[in-house]
Each structure stands twice: as structure tokens, then as C-alpha cells.
Amino acid sequence: MKGSDQYLHDLTRPPSATKYLAEAWRRREFAVLVPAQDLRAQNMGTVLGQLWHLVNPILLVGVYFLIFGVVLDTSRGVENFLGFLIIGVVLFHLTQRAVQDAAVCISRNLGLIRSVQFPRILLPVAAVNGQTAAFMPALLLALISVLVTGERPTLRWLALPAVLVAQFVFNLGAALIVARIGALIADLQQLLPHFFRLVFYASGVIFSVEAFISSPGWRRAFAVNPIYDILSCARWCLLGEPVDVWAVVGLMVWAIVLPVVGFWFFLRSEQRLGA
């Protein structure tokens, strides 16, 4: 067989990366239409329906603001703590939901995998696309909230799309890795929520790392955490919060390296996933 269909008929070895990507691109509508249909179907049986995509982040921010901003007063060092908190919660939960959804994308589609031969990379890509689409109302809420809390657009805002693109490709790389692991280890979906609870507190979602961590060495260590890098750069864009150069470098490295590693890791066992 020649062309993009060759990968479909050679099951004895991993497919060529070039031909595999060409075939995935040829069927790219799958990664767009399926999450769009899933998004429309979500919350259809509830009173608020699709408004839950907007209500959920509002409730989360309200709970965190009450506990950490009012009761525990972790707002020190942050002039606009509400805007700071909204950006942290919204962007953190985008990555969390994308990764957790990708962890079950293979097991959730076993019937489709066993009945139709197609590039299975489309499943984690669809998971990331779906969660990104569901994130858009929350992003709009975050931008409006930042304006309401007194911030005004500056030239820094123009850098926000680059930060969001970096987060998207990072999410995609992480999704490819957890999709393969989740297909082999069903317990992963039970472990991920606990992992993200740890990451939540280690990423500065609800407090300023600069205000609580005085050691320059420890501050630089935070740059190893990609979520911290994303939040730091986004807050610099929208709030003018200081950002360490190591966080910028860290985000660039994660956005470049992880998708490549994730693709290689996924492709190595692509034809065994769900078989």
C-alpha cells in the first residue's frame, strides 16, 4: 500500500511519523466535530444547561476567594487579588480538565477503536480541543473580571494569545502521555485528581510565590513547574505582576519539548492502544 493508507495496513511495527501525521491531518474533522457534539450534549438535562461552563468557574473563584482571600488572607503582596485568583483558577482548571479527560479517552472509545481503524492520536487531541472550547466562556469571564477590578488593557495584553497557545500545546503533550498510560493503567484516572491537588498548591494558584518564598533559589525552582510558568506569564500580561525570566524560559521549553516527547511516547504503542 502507498500513501497515507499504508499505516492502516501495517500492524507489525509503529507507523511512520510523517505518514501517521498526514493521515491524522486528513481526518482532522474528527478532532473538531466530536468534541463540539460532546460540548453541546453536556449539561443538557440541567436547568442552566451550557451556562454551567460559566457558572462553575464563578463558584470556584467565589469559594477560593472566601477561604484564601478573606479567611486565611493569602492575598499579601498582590494588589488585585481577585483578578490574580481568577486567572489562576481558570487557567489551572483548563489544564487539569484537559489532562484528566485525555486519561480516559482510549478506554471511553474502545468500541470505536475496535470497529474502525483510524489514527488514535485524534482521541487525545479531541479531548484537549473539547476542554479548550469549554474554557472559552471562563476566559471571557476572566477578562471581564480583570477589567471590572480596575485593570486596563496595555500592550502586555497582546502577549496573552502566545501564553494561551503555549498552554494549549503543553496540554496536548501532557494529554498524549496520559492517554497512553491511562489506556494501560486504568487506575490513573483515580490518581490524577490527587496529583492535581498537589500541583494546585505548588503552582501559586491562590498565593503569590514572590510574597511567600524569599529564597531566589526556591523561586527559580518553581519555574520547573509548567503550571506556575503559565500562570506567571498570564498574570504579567493581564495584571502587570512581576515574572521571573526563568518562568518565561520554562514555559517556552515545556511548550516545545513536551508535545514532541508526548507524540513519540504515544506513537510507540499507538497500534496496541485499545486492542
HELIX and SHEET records of a PDB file:
HELIX    1   1 GLY A    3  ASP A    5  5                                   3    
HELIX    2   2 GLN A    6  HIS A    9  1                                   4    
HELIX    3   3 ALA A   17  ARG A   26  1                                  10    
HELIX    4   4 PHE A   30  ALA A   41  1                                  12    
HELIX    5   5 GLY A   49  LEU A   51  5                                   3    
HELIX    6   6 TRP A   52  TYR A   64  1                                  13    
HELIX    7   7 PHE A   65  VAL A   71  3                                   7    
HELIX    8   8 PHE A   81  ALA A  103  1                                  23    
HELIX    9   9 SER A  107  ASN A  109  5                                   3    
HELIX   10  10 LEU A  110  SER A  115  1                                   6    
HELIX   11  11 LEU A  122  VAL A  148  1                                  27    
HELIX   12  12 LEU A  155  ALA A  159  5                                   5    
HELIX   13  13 LEU A  160  LEU A  184  1                                  25    
HELIX   14  14 LEU A  188  TYR A  201  1                                  14    
HELIX   15  15 VAL A  209  PHE A  212  1                                   4    
HELIX   16  16 PRO A  216  PHE A  222  1                                   7    
HELIX   17  17 PRO A  226  LEU A  239  1                                  14    
HELIX   18  18 VAL A  245  ARG A  268  1                                  24    
HELIX   19  19 GLU A  270  ARG A  272  5                                   3    
END                                                                             
